[in-house]
Amino acid sequence: MADQEHNIVLLGAPGAGKGTQAKMLSNELGVPHISTGDILRDAVARGTELGEQARGYMDRGELVPDELVIAIARERLQQPDCANGFVLDGFPRTVAQAEALDDVMDDLGREPLTVINLKVDEDEIIRRLSGRRLCRGCDGIYHVDEPGVETGAECPNPDCEGELYQRSDDQPEAIRERLEVYRKQTQPLIDYYGERDLLVNVSGEGDVEEIAERVLEAARGEVA
């Protein structure tokens, strides 16, 4: 159990390793890792009134409105496992959501957020994502840096004979487009938190464990 409150928002472009780092940070701090998808699925699974409203949008393949996502986030952050904090991954996505989250934190009497922005050079992101290969059999994820990993090869997992393939959106041009969309959507959010002195930029390049150490230092307020 965490010995103090750690309320973390983790930002990062596609390929920055945000999901991996969020899970590692969650384990280190002893607080839940909560993604937008987790919030919605949890509310739906528990059959709450808000969850049933969200189910309607999700079943129709529509985006769940901001006000409903915020209400579900408020509900989730009031659960006992969030008493010592949380790691939010993929939420908030917009300034409007960030402002609403601030209101939720104030209403709940929580400590201020720490917003960690994982920064990775665009060329490195393109290298990471364009080199990904997925298995059609076990859904494993591998990289062409690993021996024997290439499109059409057999899965390295000894218990799987599936074929490796590359996602269409992992082509370099598609990755650049995804990064441009991310920048346009996220820069206002970065500016919002930067103006409030809540933002900590952390290098997301290097060994996974080294990055995790930098992220943990930021979460604990140990970064100058």
N, C-alpha and C positions, 0 to 999 in steps of 0.2 A: 504494500500500500504506500502510495506517495506520502511524504511527510509534510508537503506544502502544496498549495494550489498551483497547478500549471495549466493555463488555458491557452492552447496553441492553435494557430491557424497556419497550415503549411501550403505555400504557393510554389508552383514550378511548372515549366512548360512540358509538353509531351516529351517523354524521353529523358527528363531530368532526374528520374529515380524517386519521384515524390511518394509513390505508393510504398515502395520498399522502405524508404526512410521513415515514413509515417508509422509503419508497423514496428520498426525497430525502436523508434522513440516511444511509442505507446508501451512497449514491453519494458523499456528502461525506466520510464517514469511511473509505471503501474496505473496508467489511466487509459480509458478506452480510445481506440482509433475509430473515428466516425466519418464515413464518407456520405455524400449526398444520397447515393444509392442505398447505403445502409440505413439512413434515417427514414427514407420512404418505405423500404422493405420491412423494417422493424414495425413501423406504424401499421402497415397493411397486415402483417403477420399477427399483430396483437389485436387486430380488429377494432381499433379505436375509431371514434367518429371521424377524426381527421384522416386516419388511414383509409377509411372507406371512401372518403371524398377523393383522396389521391388515387385510389384504385381505379376510379372511373376514368380519370385522365390517362393513366398508364395503360389501361385496357384499350383505350382508343388510340394509343400511340401518340398522345399529345404531351406537350411539356406541362408539368405541374406548375401552376402560377406561383409567383414569388410569395404572395401573402400566405399561401397554404404551406409552402416549404418552410417559411419562417415559423409559422405556428407549430409545425411538426418538429422543427429544430428546438423550439422552446420546450416542448413536451419532452423531447429526448434529453436535453441538458438538465432537466429536473429529476432524472432518474438517479437512484442512489449510487450507481457506479461512476457517476460524473462528479461526485462530491469533492474529489481532490483535483478535478480538471479533466481535460480531454485533448485529443489531437484531431482537429477538423481538417479533412482532406477533400478538396474540391468544393468547399463551401466556406465563405460566400464566394459567388462568382461575379457579382456586380456591386457597384457602389450602393445601390438601393438595398441589396441584401446585407451589405456591411453595416449600413446605418441602422437597419432593423436589428441586426445581431447586437450592435452596441446597446440598443434599447433593452434587449432581452437581458444582456449581462448586467445592466444597471438595475433592472427590475428584480433580478434574482440576487442582487448584492454580491456579484462575483468580482474577483480580482481582474485587473485589465488584461487584455489579450497580449500575447507575444506572437507577432506575425513573422514567420521565417520564410524568406524567399530564396529558393534554391536556384542559383545562377549557373548555367552551363552554356558554353560557347555554341553558337548555331552549328558550326562544322562538326563539333563533337556529337551533338544531338542527331544530326543527319547520319553520322557514322554509326551511332548506336542503333537507331531505328532501321536504317536501310540494311543493316547487317543481321537483323532479327529473322529467325526462321521458326515457324510454328509447326507442330506435329498434328496431322489430321486425325491421328488415333487417340493420343492421350492429352492433347492440348498443351504439351510441354513447350517451353520457350527456350530457344538456344540462339547462339550467335556464331556468325561465320568465322570469328576469331578462334573458335574451338575446333580441334581436329575433326575432320569428317563431316562438318556441318555445312551443307550446301543445298540449294533447291533440288528436290527430287531424291535426296539421300534418305536412307532409312533412319528412323528415330534412334538417337544414342541410348535411349532408355532400354535396357536389356529385356524388360518385360513388355515392350511394345514393338510392333513391326510397322508402325505407321510411317507415312511419307512426310517429309519436311516440305513446307511451302512458304512463300513470302506473301504477306498481305498486300493488297493493291495500294493501300494508303501508306505503306512503308517504302514506296518508291521515292527517291530524292525530291522530285518536283512536288509530289503530294505532301511530303513532310514540310517543305518550305511554305506551302499554302496553309497547312495546319498551324505552323509557327506564326505566320502573319495574322491569322484569325486570333490566336492566343494573345499576341501582343496588343491587338486592338481592344480585345475584351478585358485584358488584365491590367494594362498600364494605368487606367484610371483608378483601379483598386490599389495598385502599388503606390500611386501618388497619394491616395486617400490615407493609407496607413502611414506613409512616410511623413506626411504633414502632421500627424498625431504622435510622432516619435514612437510608434509601436513596431516599426519594420526593422528587421535585421536581415541583411543580405549575407548569404552563406554560399561559398563555392561548392557546387555539386559535382566537381571533377576530381578524379583520383580513385583510390581504393574505396570500396563500399564502407569498410570499417572506419577509414579515416574521415569520410564524409559524415558518418554517423556520429563520430566524436565531436565534429564541428557543430552539427545540428544540436546535439545534447548540450554543449556549452552555451549555444544561443538560447536554448529553452530555459536554461538555468540562470540566464542573465550574466554569464561569465565572459561575454564578448565585449571588448572595449568599444 
